[in-house]
Amino acid sequence: WVDYGCWYDRKKQSLKYFVDMQLVGSMGPPGGGRSVISSRFQSRFNLINLTFPEATQLRRIFETMLVPKLSEFDDEIKPLGVPLVSATIQIYQAVEATFLPTPQNCHYLFNLRDMAKVVAGLLVADKHIISSRDGMLRLWLHECLRTFSDRLTGASDRTTFKTKIDEILSTSFQTEWSRLLGSLPESLKENGPLFSGIMTPIEDESASGVKYDEIDDIRALKRLVEDHLDNYNVEPGLVPMNLVLFGDALMHLLRIFRQLTTPRGNLLLVGVGGSGRQSLTRLASFAAGCDLFQIEVTKNYRPMDFHEDMKKLYHSAGVVG
């Protein structure tokens, strides 16, 4: 079609012509799992190279978003807009240079959207909740951990990331990991601060959305999640679950809840069978007030069945919801 404006229909044995149609494509440079396209195919396009923005351009983009937001906060937080953006760029550059994609870790791919996610997490901060400089820095640290560290697969990689972010805390904010987290429980001192909207009381039906608040009491968090689980188990139409809410399960639940309550949020859960991915997703979606849609695959499941399931999902999300 690119050469002749038509293609051959093998069933009808005739040419199909297409008018008023243009072909637009996008791709990254070869490498990291991306293949080289043929010179013949490439010659059919007008090529436009979009380079990655320079650090000065990135600072201007994100400072325009963050500085006005922080101007509403207390005086000790207002000056943090510029250094927070600079620190976010530094940690992104360090992560991109250190954690390269390999056959074992092919998902170690980082781009501009990751920086935007960190800044987006700062933009949901509430001035009535975060009232200190250290509180805002803990929020920034939490967003960096969720965006970058959660993607790392090994303990050694996570330790390396922690070292690099500690260096940035020292050079950009004259503080360090241990001092920022000094007042938190021991489990949080090691793994980092926690912020979530799940602490909005489930009986408070008048609450407008979730409040992104810092969690400093793991026992209170566990009691609240157990309340969500009890409500889930008595909900008509849902299959009751018997979950043991140990520490790692709570952390994974918060990670899932965070993405479900984030605009355009998405996540891919990687783990062995029986590790609780489905159960935690069901509970997190219930706590977030989301409708859960799951395809039921049988041995007779066909592509046509998949198309019908997609129609139901799109109608539910785009028309009903």
LINDAPE-V315352 format. One record per residue. N is the residue number from 1. RES is the residue in three letters. SS is DSSP state (@ for helix, = for strand, . for the rest). Layout:
n=N res=RES ss=SS
n=N res=RES ss=SS
This chain:
n=1 res=TRP ss=.
n=2 res=VAL ss=.
n=3 res=ASP ss=.
n=4 res=TYR ss=.
n=5 res=GLY ss=.
n=6 res=CYS ss==
n=7 res=TRP ss==
n=8 res=TYR ss==
n=9 res=ASP ss==
n=10 res=ARG ss=.
n=11 res=LYS ss=.
n=12 res=LYS ss=.
n=13 res=GLN ss=.
n=14 res=SER ss==
n=15 res=LEU ss==
n=16 res=LYS ss==
n=17 res=TYR ss==
n=18 res=PHE ss=.
n=19 res=VAL ss=.
n=20 res=ASP ss=.
n=21 res=MET ss=.
n=22 res=GLN ss=.
n=23 res=LEU ss=.
n=24 res=VAL ss=.
n=25 res=GLY ss=.
n=26 res=SER ss=.
n=27 res=MET ss=.
n=28 res=GLY ss=.
n=29 res=PRO ss=.
n=30 res=PRO ss=.
n=31 res=GLY ss==
n=32 res=GLY ss=.
n=33 res=GLY ss=.
n=34 res=ARG ss==
n=35 res=SER ss=.
n=36 res=VAL ss=.
n=37 res=ILE ss=.
n=38 res=SER ss=.
n=39 res=SER ss=@
n=40 res=ARG ss=@
n=41 res=PHE ss=@
n=42 res=GLN ss=@
n=43 res=SER ss=.
n=44 res=ARG ss=.
n=45 res=PHE ss=.
n=46 res=ASN ss=.
n=47 res=LEU ss=.
n=48 res=ILE ss=.
n=49 res=ASN ss=.
n=50 res=LEU ss=.
n=51 res=THR ss=.
n=52 res=PHE ss=.
n=53 res=PRO ss=.
n=54 res=GLU ss=.
n=55 res=ALA ss=@
n=56 res=THR ss=@
n=57 res=GLN ss=@
n=58 res=LEU ss=@
n=59 res=ARG ss=@
n=60 res=ARG ss=@
n=61 res=ILE ss=@
n=62 res=PHE ss=@
n=63 res=GLU ss=@
n=64 res=THR ss=@
n=65 res=MET ss=@
n=66 res=LEU ss=@
n=67 res=VAL ss=@
n=68 res=PRO ss=@
n=69 res=LYS ss=@
n=70 res=LEU ss=@
n=71 res=SER ss=.
n=72 res=GLU ss=.
n=73 res=PHE ss=.
n=74 res=ASP ss=.
n=75 res=ASP ss=@
n=76 res=GLU ss=@
n=77 res=ILE ss=@
n=78 res=LYS ss=@
n=79 res=PRO ss=.
n=80 res=LEU ss=@
n=81 res=GLY ss=@
n=82 res=VAL ss=@
n=83 res=PRO ss=@
n=84 res=LEU ss=@
n=85 res=VAL ss=@
n=86 res=SER ss=@
n=87 res=ALA ss=@
n=88 res=THR ss=@
n=89 res=ILE ss=@
n=90 res=GLN ss=@
n=91 res=ILE ss=@
n=92 res=TYR ss=@
n=93 res=GLN ss=@
n=94 res=ALA ss=@
n=95 res=VAL ss=@
n=96 res=GLU ss=@
n=97 res=ALA ss=@
n=98 res=THR ss=@
n=99 res=PHE ss=.
n=100 res=LEU ss=.
n=101 res=PRO ss=.
n=102 res=THR ss=.
n=103 res=PRO ss=.
n=104 res=GLN ss=.
n=105 res=ASN ss=.
n=106 res=CYS ss=.
n=107 res=HIS ss=.
n=108 res=TYR ss=.
n=109 res=LEU ss=.
n=110 res=PHE ss=.
n=111 res=ASN ss=.
n=112 res=LEU ss=@
n=113 res=ARG ss=@
n=114 res=ASP ss=@
n=115 res=MET ss=@
n=116 res=ALA ss=@
n=117 res=LYS ss=@
n=118 res=VAL ss=@
n=119 res=VAL ss=@
n=120 res=ALA ss=@
n=121 res=GLY ss=@
n=122 res=LEU ss=@
n=123 res=LEU ss=@
n=124 res=VAL ss=.
n=125 res=ALA ss=.
n=126 res=ASP ss=.
n=127 res=LYS ss=.
n=128 res=HIS ss=.
n=129 res=ILE ss=.
n=130 res=ILE ss=.
n=131 res=SER ss=.
n=132 res=SER ss=.
n=133 res=ARG ss=@
n=134 res=ASP ss=@
n=135 res=GLY ss=@
n=136 res=MET ss=@
n=137 res=LEU ss=@
n=138 res=ARG ss=@
n=139 res=LEU ss=@
n=140 res=TRP ss=@
n=141 res=LEU ss=@
n=142 res=HIS ss=@
n=143 res=GLU ss=@
n=144 res=CYS ss=@
n=145 res=LEU ss=@
n=146 res=ARG ss=@
n=147 res=THR ss=@
n=148 res=PHE ss=.
n=149 res=SER ss=@
n=150 res=ASP ss=@
n=151 res=ARG ss=@
n=152 res=LEU ss=.
n=153 res=THR ss=.
n=154 res=GLY ss=.
n=155 res=ALA ss=@
n=156 res=SER ss=@
n=157 res=ASP ss=@
n=158 res=ARG ss=@
n=159 res=THR ss=@
n=160 res=THR ss=@
n=161 res=PHE ss=@
n=162 res=LYS ss=@
n=163 res=THR ss=@
n=164 res=LYS ss=@
n=165 res=ILE ss=@
n=166 res=ASP ss=@
n=167 res=GLU ss=@
n=168 res=ILE ss=@
n=169 res=LEU ss=@
n=170 res=SER ss=@
n=171 res=THR ss=@
n=172 res=SER ss=@
n=173 res=PHE ss=@
n=174 res=GLN ss=.
n=175 res=THR ss=.
n=176 res=GLU ss=.
n=177 res=TRP ss=@
n=178 res=SER ss=@
n=179 res=ARG ss=@
n=180 res=LEU ss=@
n=181 res=LEU ss=.
n=182 res=GLY ss=.
n=183 res=SER ss=.
n=184 res=LEU ss=.
n=185 res=PRO ss=.
n=186 res=GLU ss=@
n=187 res=SER ss=@
n=188 res=LEU ss=@
n=189 res=LYS ss=@
n=190 res=GLU ss=@
n=191 res=ASN ss=@
n=192 res=GLY ss=.
n=193 res=PRO ss=.
n=194 res=LEU ss=.
n=195 res=PHE ss==
n=196 res=SER ss==
n=197 res=GLY ss=.
n=198 res=ILE ss=.
n=199 res=MET ss=.
n=200 res=THR ss=.
n=201 res=PRO ss=.
n=202 res=ILE ss=.
n=203 res=GLU ss=.
n=204 res=ASP ss=.
n=205 res=GLU ss=.
n=206 res=SER ss=.
n=207 res=ALA ss=.
n=208 res=SER ss=.
n=209 res=GLY ss=.
n=210 res=VAL ss=.
n=211 res=LYS ss=.
n=212 res=TYR ss=.
n=213 res=ASP ss==
n=214 res=GLU ss==
n=215 res=ILE ss=.
n=216 res=ASP ss=.
n=217 res=ASP ss=.
n=218 res=ILE ss=@
n=219 res=ARG ss=@
n=220 res=ALA ss=@
n=221 res=LEU ss=@
n=222 res=LYS ss=@
n=223 res=ARG ss=@
n=224 res=LEU ss=@
n=225 res=VAL ss=@
n=226 res=GLU ss=@
n=227 res=ASP ss=@
n=228 res=HIS ss=@
n=229 res=LEU ss=@
n=230 res=ASP ss=@
n=231 res=ASN ss=@
n=232 res=TYR ss=@
n=233 res=ASN ss=@
n=234 res=VAL ss=.
n=235 res=GLU ss=.
n=236 res=PRO ss=.
n=237 res=GLY ss=.
n=238 res=LEU ss=.
n=239 res=VAL ss=.
n=240 res=PRO ss=.
n=241 res=MET ss=.
n=242 res=ASN ss=.
n=243 res=LEU ss=.
n=244 res=VAL ss=.
n=245 res=LEU ss=.
n=246 res=PHE ss=.
n=247 res=GLY ss=@
n=248 res=ASP ss=@
n=249 res=ALA ss=@
n=250 res=LEU ss=@
n=251 res=MET ss=@
n=252 res=HIS ss=@
n=253 res=LEU ss=@
n=254 res=LEU ss=@
n=255 res=ARG ss=@
n=256 res=ILE ss=@
n=257 res=PHE ss=@
n=258 res=ARG ss=@
n=259 res=GLN ss=@
n=260 res=LEU ss=@
n=261 res=THR ss=.
n=262 res=THR ss=.
n=263 res=PRO ss=.
n=264 res=ARG ss=.
n=265 res=GLY ss=.
n=266 res=ASN ss=.
n=267 res=LEU ss=.
n=268 res=LEU ss=.
n=269 res=LEU ss=.
n=270 res=VAL ss=.
n=271 res=GLY ss=.
n=272 res=VAL ss=.
n=273 res=GLY ss=.
n=274 res=GLY ss=.
n=275 res=SER ss=.
n=276 res=GLY ss=.
n=277 res=ARG ss=@
n=278 res=GLN ss=@
n=279 res=SER ss=@
n=280 res=LEU ss=@
n=281 res=THR ss=@
n=282 res=ARG ss=@
n=283 res=LEU ss=@
n=284 res=ALA ss=@
n=285 res=SER ss=@
n=286 res=PHE ss=@
n=287 res=ALA ss=@
n=288 res=ALA ss=.
n=289 res=GLY ss=.
n=290 res=CYS ss=.
n=291 res=ASP ss=.
n=292 res=LEU ss=.
n=293 res=PHE ss=.
n=294 res=GLN ss=.
n=295 res=ILE ss=.
n=296 res=GLU ss=.
n=297 res=VAL ss=.
n=298 res=THR ss=.
n=299 res=LYS ss=.
n=300 res=ASN ss=.
n=301 res=TYR ss=.
n=302 res=ARG ss=.
n=303 res=PRO ss=@
n=304 res=MET ss=@
n=305 res=ASP ss=@
n=306 res=PHE ss=@
n=307 res=HIS ss=@
n=308 res=GLU ss=@
n=309 res=ASP ss=@
n=310 res=MET ss=@
n=311 res=LYS ss=@
n=312 res=LYS ss=@
n=313 res=LEU ss=@
n=314 res=TYR ss=@
n=315 res=HIS ss=@
n=316 res=SER ss=@
n=317 res=ALA ss=@
n=318 res=GLY ss=@
n=319 res=VAL ss=@
n=320 res=VAL ss=@
n=321 res=GLY ss=.
